[in-house]
Amino acid sequence: MKKLLNVFVLIAIIIFIISKVREYNRYNIGSDYDYQINNEVDVTYHDPIFLQKYYSLCHEIGTFARTIWYNEGIDVKFPDKNNSSSISASKNYYQMITSANYYESILKNSNQIKKQGFSNEEVKFAEQKGLNALGLNCYFFLGNITKINDSNQSIWLVQKLLNKKNFAIKEDGIFNVETQNAVTEFQKKNNLYISKTIDIQTIKKLTE
């Protein structure tokens, strides 16, 4: 009789533990549902509202996952495919993550540009032209339209970039006929306007 009682007590303890685990899981989901703020973003970005939207969205992602878990028992990472509410919640969660990634990529690009010594105004220019840090460097070193026998650091950089694209030209910083031919060929291969010079669209494509 005593042994039987011990079995019942053990079963009761197991049931109690399981219920507590379920209760804990109901109110707590892992930190991997959060969206971590990237420490490489530009905290002095030229558009403070844009920056604030990024911070707010990072916070909202984890909050949304916990709220939907607490109120409806929906796991946004593992939705029930037979439950439309579950599928919708999961879709919203990943859309928020996609938006955060978008904000983050722009803020990281801005930070990388500023590390090269550029200002907020120059960051705005780079964004308008679709340039990254390397592309902006090329653009500002080039100045005006490149002409035959022009020589500067940016031409040397463009020559290196062209060679990384399987060209084989001399890296001497001089816009000679060989370099012009390589630029023209690169423009043709990438369906760019055939300007035969190092224009902004060519720089953008080379530095992608």
HUVENCOR-V160655 format. One record per residue. N is the residue number from 1. RES is the residue in one small letter. D_CENTER is the distance of its C-alpha to the mean C-alpha in Angstrom with 1 decimal. Layout:
BEGIN
N;RES;D_CENTER, N;RES;D_CENTER
END
This chain:
BEGIN
1;m;66.2, 2;k;64.4, 3;k;62.2, 4;l;61.3, 5;l;60.5, 6;n;58.2, 7;v;56.4, 8;f;55.9, 9;v;54.7, 10;l;52.1, 11;i;50.9, 12;a;50.7, 13;i;48.6, 14;i;46.2, 15;i;45.9, 16;f;45.3, 17;i;42.5, 18;i;40.8, 19;s;41.0, 20;k;39.5, 21;v;36.6, 22;r;36.0, 23;e;36.3, 24;y;33.8, 25;n;31.3, 26;r;31.9, 27;y;30.8, 28;n;28.2, 29;i;25.1, 30;g;23.0, 31;s;20.3, 32;d;17.9, 33;y;17.9, 34;d;16.3, 35;y;12.7, 36;q;12.6, 37;i;11.7, 38;n;9.8, 39;n;12.5, 40;e;10.7, 41;v;10.1, 42;d;13.0, 43;v;15.7, 44;t;17.9, 45;y;15.8, 46;h;18.3, 47;d;17.8, 48;p;18.7, 49;i;18.6, 50;f;15.0, 51;l;14.3, 52;q;16.7, 53;k;15.2, 54;y;12.0, 55;y;14.5, 56;s;16.7, 57;l;14.3, 58;c;13.3, 59;h;17.1, 60;e;18.0, 61;i;16.1, 62;g;18.4, 63;t;21.3, 64;f;21.2, 65;a;21.2, 66;r;24.2, 67;t;26.0, 68;i;26.0, 69;w;27.1, 70;y;29.8, 71;n;31.2, 72;e;31.0, 73;g;30.4, 74;i;27.4, 75;d;24.9, 76;v;21.6, 77;k;20.4, 78;f;23.8, 79;p;25.2, 80;d;28.8, 81;k;28.8, 82;n;32.2, 83;n;31.2, 84;s;29.6, 85;s;28.7, 86;s;26.8, 87;i;24.9, 88;s;24.1, 89;a;22.9, 90;s;20.6, 91;k;19.2, 92;n;18.7, 93;y;17.0, 94;y;14.3, 95;q;14.0, 96;m;13.3, 97;i;10.5, 98;t;9.0, 99;s;9.7, 100;a;8.3, 101;n;4.8, 102;y;5.8, 103;y;7.5, 104;e;5.4, 105;s;3.6, 106;i;7.3, 107;l;8.8, 108;k;7.6, 109;n;8.9, 110;s;11.9, 111;n;12.5, 112;q;12.6, 113;i;14.9, 114;k;17.1, 115;k;17.6, 116;q;19.4, 117;g;21.7, 118;f;20.7, 119;s;21.3, 120;n;19.6, 121;e;21.7, 122;e;20.4, 123;v;16.8, 124;k;17.9, 125;f;19.6, 126;a;16.7, 127;e;14.6, 128;q;17.8, 129;k;18.2, 130;g;14.7, 131;l;14.9, 132;n;12.8, 133;a;14.7, 134;l;16.9, 135;g;17.7, 136;l;18.8, 137;n;20.9, 138;c;22.6, 139;y;23.3, 140;f;24.9, 141;f;27.0, 142;l;28.2, 143;g;29.6, 144;n;31.7, 145;i;31.9, 146;t;32.5, 147;k;36.1, 148;i;38.0, 149;n;38.7, 150;d;36.2, 151;s;34.9, 152;n;32.0, 153;q;29.2, 154;s;26.6, 155;i;28.9, 156;w;29.0, 157;l;25.2, 158;v;25.1, 159;q;27.8, 160;k;25.9, 161;l;22.9, 162;l;25.4, 163;n;27.0, 164;k;23.7, 165;k;23.9, 166;n;27.4, 167;f;29.5, 168;a;32.2, 169;i;33.1, 170;k;34.5, 171;e;32.0, 172;d;34.4, 173;g;32.5, 174;i;35.1, 175;f;34.3, 176;n;37.2, 177;v;38.2, 178;e;36.4, 179;t;33.1, 180;q;33.7, 181;n;34.5, 182;a;31.3, 183;v;29.3, 184;t;31.3, 185;e;30.8, 186;f;27.1, 187;q;27.1, 188;k;29.4, 189;k;27.3, 190;n;24.1, 191;n;26.1, 192;l;25.7, 193;y;28.6, 194;i;31.1, 195;s;31.5, 196;k;32.6, 197;t;30.9, 198;i;27.6, 199;d;26.2, 200;i;22.8, 201;q;21.8, 202;t;22.8, 203;i;20.9, 204;k;17.7, 205;k;18.4, 206;l;19.4, 207;t;16.3, 208;e;13.7
END
